[in-house]
Amino acid sequence: MTLENNALVTLARQKTYLQETGSTHDAELEMLIDGISSFFDLFTERTQLRARDYTNLLLDGNGHNRLYVPDFPINSISALEETDVALTEDTDYFIYSRKNQGYLKRDKGTWLAGNKNIDLSYNAGFRIKEMINYDSGGTVAPEAGDKLIGNASAAEGVVTIIERTAGKWGSGGAAGRITFVSIDGTFQDNETIKIDGGASNIMTVNEPDAIIRVPKDLELACMQQIAVEFQRQQKKEWGETSRSFGDGSISTMTEEELLPYVKMVLEKYRKRRKSQRLDRAFRFQLTRWGGKAKKHILKNLRGPILKVRTAQLWRSIGFKTGTEGPISYIDIGSGVAGKKAPPYAAIHEKGGTIRPKTAKALTIPLPGVKGKAANYPNAFIIKSKKGNTLLVESTGKGLRPLFVLKKSVKIPARHWLSQSIAEMKPDLIKHLSPKEILKILDKRI
């Protein structure tokens, strides 16, 4: 059985991971490799994670500066036409690519809006380094750039790297690994290899597998999930009445069956949906607005609405953004984002009556007085001519009023937060307008 071209790990490397010897379970392992590799493609919403060619793919022009492609990372573009006009890379457009997103950016202007007016032929996905292991290396060592040909299989490939792990060239005992740009055909185990237009029988293939080199974390995740499924298959412990591997697929596997590490890795490579990009744009705009709104609140706390005395309320202002399901939100105010809210923040906003909890009266500091009444141990109470109860201290020049004593104090609603937010509401509407969101989508991934 031959692995499908979307396989993320070779049979040889999977067997090494499992410490499996012999070929007893090769058929089951190849089915698992194919099935789980296909499930990884499905989970990450890719046509295929492994690199492949896509020919004459028709896309809709979107009228924007960026055109997102369905598979990535983008390795190369062989042809691109817009409404039957050929475009040139690095002149008409530029390639931008990541592990979970890829797009083409016009140098000037936008992609013409239309249905299937973009004709794209390209290669996308994770490239592989194709290799073979060899032994019986003879008197002639190959060099980078040489084309090697299998004498039995006629498979061929251009050498990029020669690694020698044992023996020496010239003695007939050199062994190691050769990396090719790509392999056309399949080298056979134990066949001899020649240099095209040069020496013949220079070495013997020791392992016919083309070793796949997708990202290491993705390959490891695949091997770990295969190991779990293989163990279940051997022990018949999959918790179901039956499971068939006859067609090389695992039709009953669900997201809940993935190992935590595997799921974490796959999320890293999952295609970023349009809705996710939109959410990021909303969060970005909410954060920008939050910074402006915080500055406006602090400005109002310095005079227009309240005046700073201890600065506790002023220092307690913060904001944070987040999501709950499909909803993006912003929290802004006193005591947000790890700040400590002073006890009077709410009453200055909504108003109310303050009464003493344990003392007989409230002590209201008069202008110029700092600290609490307890800081003035020599103070005493008097009645003013107007009938107010005062806490005063004696000085060389007479009595100095410190605090007014009240049974209760009515605080008017000053709406320092709600008024500030209302004043910033037009700016919030502007930040979240479709026009501004589209600007962010065009500028950011």
C-alpha positions as MATLAB code, in Angstrom:
seq = 'MTLENNALVTLARQKTYLQETGSTHDAELEMLIDGISSFFDLFTERTQLRARDYTNLLLDGNGHNRLYVPDFPINSISALEETDVALTEDTDYFIYSRKNQGYLKRDKGTWLAGNKNIDLSYNAGFRIKEMINYDSGGTVAPEAGDKLIGNASAAEGVVTIIERTAGKWGSGGAAGRITFVSIDGTFQDNETIKIDGGASNIMTVNEPDAIIRVPKDLELACMQQIAVEFQRQQKKEWGETSRSFGDGSISTMTEEELLPYVKMVLEKYRKRRKSQRLDRAFRFQLTRWGGKAKKHILKNLRGPILKVRTAQLWRSIGFKTGTEGPISYIDIGSGVAGKKAPPYAAIHEKGGTIRPKTAKALTIPLPGVKGKAANYPNAFIIKSKKGNTLLVESTGKGLRPLFVLKKSVKIPARHWLSQSIAEMKPDLIKHLSPKEILKILDKRI';
ca = [
       0.000    0.000    0.000;
       1.293    3.486   -0.873;
       0.568    6.505    1.325;
      -1.659    9.236   -0.094;
       0.025   12.477   -1.167;
      -1.455   14.335    1.816;
       0.254   12.058    4.390;
       1.933   14.121    7.129;
       4.323   11.406    8.311;
       6.054    8.446    6.680;
       5.527    4.861    7.710;
       9.196    4.553    8.700;
       9.104    7.557   11.062;
       5.802    6.463   12.582;
       7.224    3.016   13.273;
      10.288    4.588   14.861;
       8.027    6.674   17.109;
       6.062    3.558   18.092;
       9.244    1.457   18.422;
       7.651   -0.996   16.015;
       9.858   -3.472   14.151;
       8.894   -5.779   11.351;
       6.029   -5.271    8.916;
       3.159   -7.010   10.726;
       1.206   -3.799   11.317;
       2.306   -1.820    8.256;
      -1.109   -1.999    6.580;
      -2.973   -0.749    9.674;
      -0.438    2.044   10.236;
      -0.639    3.242    6.633;
      -4.440    3.386    6.901;
      -4.143    5.372   10.109;
      -1.582    7.749    8.599;
      -3.851    8.436    5.615;
      -6.996    8.730    7.706;
      -5.616   11.026   10.405;
      -3.760   13.169    7.853;
      -7.085   13.660    6.052;
      -8.785   14.500    9.356;
      -6.077   17.106   10.050;
      -6.810   18.660    6.638;
     -10.510   18.758    7.505;
      -9.971   20.181   11.003;
      -7.710   22.980    9.765;
     -10.167   23.708    6.919;
      -7.506   23.184    4.247;
      -7.779   21.407    0.943;
      -4.462   19.870    1.954;
      -1.776   20.777    4.495;
       0.958   19.232    2.343;
       2.110   21.312   -0.607;
       0.302   20.718   -3.893;
      -0.483   22.486   -7.159;
      -3.798   24.238   -7.785;
      -4.541   24.938  -11.445;
      -6.974   27.501  -12.887;
      -8.602   28.195   -9.537;
     -11.360   30.774  -10.098;
     -11.773   33.376   -7.339;
     -14.129   36.328   -6.946;
     -12.537   39.761   -7.110;
     -13.489   41.631   -3.928;
     -12.898   45.286   -4.776;
     -10.271   45.536   -1.998;
      -6.502   45.761   -1.833;
      -6.086   42.185   -0.573;
      -7.275   38.948   -2.128;
      -7.249   35.966    0.243;
      -6.507   32.544   -1.245;
      -8.065   29.301    0.032;
      -4.829   27.372    0.724;
      -1.477   28.453    2.143;
       1.333   29.061    2.834;
       1.781   30.280   -0.742;
       4.941   28.764   -2.209;
       4.793   30.001   -5.797;
       2.409   31.345   -8.433;
       2.676   29.996  -11.959;
      -0.074   32.137  -13.503;
      -2.512   34.834  -12.395;
      -5.062   36.614  -14.562;
      -7.610   39.277  -13.681;
     -10.465   39.476  -16.210;
      -8.205   37.703  -18.776;
      -5.309   40.129  -18.204;
      -2.058   38.476  -17.043;
      -0.532   39.967  -13.881;
       3.125   39.910  -12.849;
       4.374   39.112   -9.352;
       6.280   41.918   -7.560;
       5.001   44.369  -10.166;
       1.199   44.109  -10.207;
       0.851   42.261   -6.901;
       2.833   40.902   -3.950;
       2.565   37.633   -2.000;
       1.996   37.685    1.761;
       1.754   34.344    3.545;
       1.571   32.819    7.016;
       0.911   29.386    8.449;
      -2.810   30.119    8.803;
      -3.445   32.701    6.104;
      -2.277   33.869    2.700;
      -3.228   36.775    0.471;
      -2.205   38.666   -2.659;
      -1.859   42.434   -2.340;
      -2.213   44.737   -5.320;
       0.660   47.172   -5.755;
      -1.744   49.972   -6.629;
      -5.506   50.116   -6.476;
      -7.748   47.160   -5.718;
      -8.774   43.804   -7.158;
     -11.602   44.288   -9.638;
     -14.908   43.193   -8.119;
     -16.550   40.345  -10.025;
     -17.654   36.723   -9.992;
     -14.840   34.245  -10.754;
     -12.871   36.923  -12.611;
      -9.553   35.932  -10.992;
      -7.822   32.874  -12.554;
      -5.058   31.585  -10.260;
      -2.603   28.700  -10.702;
      -0.297   28.283   -7.720;
       1.428   25.936   -5.300;
       0.438   26.112   -1.649;
       0.900   24.095    1.519;
       3.863   22.936    3.534;
       6.755   21.889    1.336;
       8.612   18.664    1.970;
      12.291   17.904    1.759;
      12.518   14.640   -0.116;
      15.293   12.353    1.045;
      16.610    8.820    0.822;
      18.900    6.913    3.133;
      21.850    5.183    1.455;
      24.653    2.778    2.244;
      27.453    0.998    0.322;
      28.770    4.393   -0.810;
      31.659    3.650   -3.176;
      34.594    5.558   -4.624;
      32.675    8.492   -6.072;
      30.769   10.850   -3.753;
      27.885   12.815   -5.311;
      27.862   16.616   -5.107;
      25.118   19.210   -4.755;
      23.573   19.787   -8.164;
      24.144   16.215   -9.407;
      21.122   14.393  -10.788;
      20.897   10.881   -9.318;
      18.981    8.125  -11.093;
      17.819    4.763   -9.746;
      19.112    1.966  -11.967;
      16.012   -0.190  -11.390;
      13.228    2.349  -10.782;
      14.470    5.165  -13.071;
      13.423    7.585  -10.277;
      15.527   10.732  -10.311;
      16.235   13.823   -8.276;
      18.678   16.740   -8.072;
      20.880   16.673   -4.970;
      20.894   19.611   -2.530;
      22.523   18.114    0.608;
      24.704   15.020    1.159;
      25.006   13.768    4.743;
      27.433   10.988    5.732;
      26.706    9.371    9.092;
      28.943    6.298    8.868;
      31.867    4.880    6.889;
      33.972    6.664    4.296;
      33.770    7.322    0.591;
      36.348    5.285   -1.280;
      36.043    2.262    0.956;
      32.608    1.185   -0.186;
      31.131    1.703    3.275;
      29.799    5.271    3.249;
      26.239    5.596    4.630;
      23.920    8.500    5.355;
      21.138   10.567    3.834;
      20.679   12.606    0.653;
      18.238   15.501    0.300;
      16.792   16.345   -3.115;
      15.051   19.396   -4.518;
      12.298   16.925   -5.437;
      12.056   13.277   -6.453;
      10.438   12.266   -9.718;
       9.255    8.694   -9.286;
       9.961    6.383   -6.334;
      13.352    4.938   -5.469;
      13.292    1.225   -4.634;
      14.884   -0.292   -1.576;
      18.290   -1.904   -2.291;
      18.550   -0.553   -5.831;
      21.834    0.988   -6.964;
      22.093    4.627   -7.982;
      24.092    6.376  -10.692;
      25.001    9.971  -11.465;
      23.358   11.212  -14.645;
      26.150   11.502  -17.221;
      28.708   10.292  -14.674;
      29.686    7.381  -12.460;
      27.377    4.371  -12.097;
      26.537    2.280   -9.015;
      27.836    4.912   -6.601;
      25.608    3.801   -3.703;
      22.615    1.645   -2.701;
      19.230    2.852   -1.479;
      18.715    1.766    2.120;
      15.211    3.148    2.615;
      12.872    3.996   -0.230;
      10.588    6.396    1.673;
      10.650   10.065    0.735;
      10.951   11.558    4.212;
       8.267   14.163    4.814;
       9.268   17.391    6.515;
       6.158   19.349    7.416;
       6.551   21.633   10.486;
       7.918   19.609   13.390;
       5.023   20.329   15.755;
       2.500   19.276   13.100;
       4.374   16.044   12.342;
       4.669   15.229   16.055;
       0.963   15.908   16.597;
       0.136   13.525   13.759;
       2.409   10.804   15.144;
       0.947   11.172   18.652;
      -2.658   10.928   17.452;
      -1.808    7.934   15.262;
      -0.151    6.252   18.254;
      -3.332    6.644   20.326;
      -5.556    5.347   17.525;
      -3.160    2.463   16.868;
      -3.264    1.474   20.536;
      -7.065    1.563   20.497;
      -7.102   -0.512   17.327;
      -4.784   -3.126   18.823;
      -6.714   -3.361   22.078;
     -10.101   -2.797   20.430;
     -10.767   -0.033   22.965;
     -12.337    2.662   20.852;
     -15.549    2.703   22.867;
     -17.819    2.014   19.891;
     -19.591   -1.028   18.487;
     -17.368   -1.038   15.403;
     -14.809    0.980   13.472;
     -13.642    0.254    9.943;
     -10.242    1.098    8.489;
     -10.953   -0.639    5.189;
     -11.000    2.521    3.078;
      -8.181    4.229    4.925;
     -10.443    6.724    6.681;
     -11.682    7.246   10.231;
     -15.227    8.370    9.691;
     -16.193    8.223   13.376;
     -13.376   10.437   14.690;
     -14.487   13.746   16.178;
     -12.794   16.847   17.535;
     -13.433   15.649   21.099;
     -11.189   12.614   20.506;
      -8.116   14.710   19.755;
      -5.343   14.818   22.339;
      -5.052   18.252   24.032;
      -1.595   18.870   22.547;
      -2.776   17.789   19.102;
      -5.776   20.108   19.215;
      -3.580   23.005   20.359;
      -1.218   22.454   17.413;
      -4.038   22.140   14.875;
      -5.639   25.368   16.099;
      -2.337   27.057   15.263;
      -2.667   25.969   11.617;
      -6.425   26.329   11.322;
      -7.605   28.616    8.557;
      -8.511   32.013    9.897;
     -12.100   32.572    8.877;
     -13.487   35.851    7.584;
     -15.472   36.129   10.817;
     -12.243   35.780   12.829;
     -10.592   38.552   10.821;
     -13.674   40.689   11.383;
     -13.569   39.989   15.136;
      -9.911   41.018   15.249;
     -10.723   44.237   13.391;
     -13.541   45.032   15.859;
     -11.276   44.313   18.834;
      -8.551   46.494   17.340;
     -10.972   49.401   16.880;
     -12.474   48.931   20.356;
      -8.967   49.075   21.834;
      -8.163   52.257   19.922;
     -11.403   53.861   21.075;
     -10.859   52.660   24.650;
      -7.562   54.527   24.856;
      -9.210   57.741   23.640;
     -12.221   57.308   25.956;
      -9.962   56.778   28.988;
      -8.098   60.023   28.257;
     -11.415   61.870   27.958;
     -12.653   60.511   31.316;
      -9.392   61.541   33.014;
      -9.722   65.011   31.507;
     -13.254   65.354   32.928;
     -12.047   64.210   36.361;
      -9.554   67.092   36.418;
     -12.128   69.877   36.409;
     -15.150   69.855   34.093;
     -17.060   67.333   36.228;
     -14.976   66.612   39.362;
     -11.805   68.021   40.844;
      -8.800   65.914   41.845;
      -8.075   65.826   45.593;
      -6.526   62.430   46.417;
      -6.367   61.171   42.784;
      -7.647   57.725   43.875;
     -10.526   57.828   41.407;
      -8.293   59.279   38.684;
      -5.737   56.449   39.086;
      -8.446   53.750   39.139;
      -9.648   54.349   35.549;
      -8.884   51.529   33.106;
     -10.350   49.530   30.240;
     -10.158   46.076   28.680;
     -11.598   44.368   25.606;
     -12.773   40.781   25.246;
     -15.198   38.387   23.592;
     -18.140   36.313   24.814;
     -19.171   33.900   22.102;
     -19.804   35.942   18.958;
     -19.863   39.269   20.858;
     -16.855   41.608   21.212;
     -17.066   44.025   24.139;
     -15.177   46.739   26.022;
     -15.273   47.414   29.778;
     -14.205   50.899   30.837;
     -14.443   52.694   34.166;
     -13.151   52.611   37.727;
     -11.687   49.310   38.960;
     -11.305   47.793   35.459;
      -8.255   45.866   34.176;
      -6.757   45.187   37.600;
      -7.262   48.702   38.967;
      -8.646   49.247   42.487;
     -11.818   51.299   42.625;
     -12.179   53.750   45.538;
     -15.383   53.314   47.602;
     -16.808   56.676   46.463;
     -16.544   55.999   42.682;
     -20.134   54.765   42.323;
     -21.789   57.431   44.482;
     -20.098   60.237   42.560;
     -21.573   58.705   39.387;
     -25.113   57.889   40.558;
     -25.489   60.108   43.626;
     -26.882   59.103   47.025;
     -26.798   59.701   50.766;
     -23.768   58.856   52.908;
     -24.235   57.926   56.568;
     -21.622   56.846   59.121;
     -21.303   53.081   59.667;
     -19.834   53.060   63.180;
     -19.063   56.677   64.164;
     -21.673   59.141   65.382;
     -21.005   61.586   62.545;
     -19.264   62.014   59.222;
     -16.168   64.216   59.196;
     -16.089   66.408   56.098;
     -12.668   68.028   55.582;
     -12.638   71.764   55.032;
     -10.431   73.371   52.321;
      -6.725   72.989   53.016;
      -7.170   70.122   55.496;
      -5.383   66.873   54.737;
      -5.814   63.426   56.235;
      -8.406   62.074   58.637;
      -9.871   63.436   61.871;
      -7.838   60.833   63.771;
      -4.684   62.635   62.625;
      -5.652   65.559   64.869;
      -5.705   64.131   68.432;
      -5.932   67.570   70.111;
      -8.978   68.670   68.120;
     -12.305   69.281   69.862;
     -15.919   69.946   68.899;
     -17.680   73.294   68.901;
     -20.917   74.783   67.562;
     -20.564   77.615   65.076;
     -22.731   80.705   65.137;
     -24.644   79.284   62.160;
     -25.362   76.100   64.085;
     -22.828   73.836   62.317;
     -20.921   71.263   64.355;
     -17.197   71.699   63.770;
     -14.041   69.857   64.750;
     -11.401   72.491   65.443;
      -7.895   72.815   66.854;
      -6.385   75.587   68.881;
      -3.543   77.624   67.357;
      -1.606   80.648   68.573;
      -3.925   82.830   66.521;
      -7.186   81.262   67.674;
      -9.286   78.329   66.526;
      -8.728   76.621   63.184;
     -11.762   74.746   61.723;
     -10.787   71.288   60.428;
     -13.897   69.247   59.745;
     -17.634   69.740   59.542;
     -19.521   66.979   61.362;
     -22.699   65.717   59.679;
     -25.202   62.972   60.482;
     -25.493   62.381   56.736;
     -24.412   63.949   53.458;
     -26.338   63.919   50.204;
     -24.008   63.545   47.192;
     -25.451   64.758   43.873;
     -25.131   62.528   40.816;
     -22.250   63.956   38.820;
     -22.310   61.303   36.052;
     -18.541   61.529   35.601;
     -18.528   58.176   33.711;
     -21.833   58.129   31.821;
     -21.435   61.730   30.666;
     -17.892   61.056   29.455;
     -19.011   57.941   27.555;
     -21.955   59.822   26.031;
     -19.550   62.512   24.820;
     -17.358   59.817   23.221;
     -20.239   57.846   21.675;
     -20.055   59.558   18.241;
     -16.353   58.636   18.069;
     -17.179   55.012   18.937;
     -19.773   54.849   16.165;
     -17.184   56.201   13.738;
     -14.543   53.666   14.861;
     -16.962   50.750   14.315;
     -18.410   51.978   11.034;
     -18.130   49.586    8.035;
     -15.810   52.069    6.313;
     -13.322   52.102    9.208;
     -13.513   48.322    9.728;
     -12.763   47.721    6.030;
      -9.740   50.026    6.326;
      -8.421   47.851    9.158;
      -9.084   44.637    7.208;
      -7.133   46.052    4.285;
      -4.194   47.081    6.483;
      -3.947   44.122    8.856;
      -4.002   40.329    8.541;
];
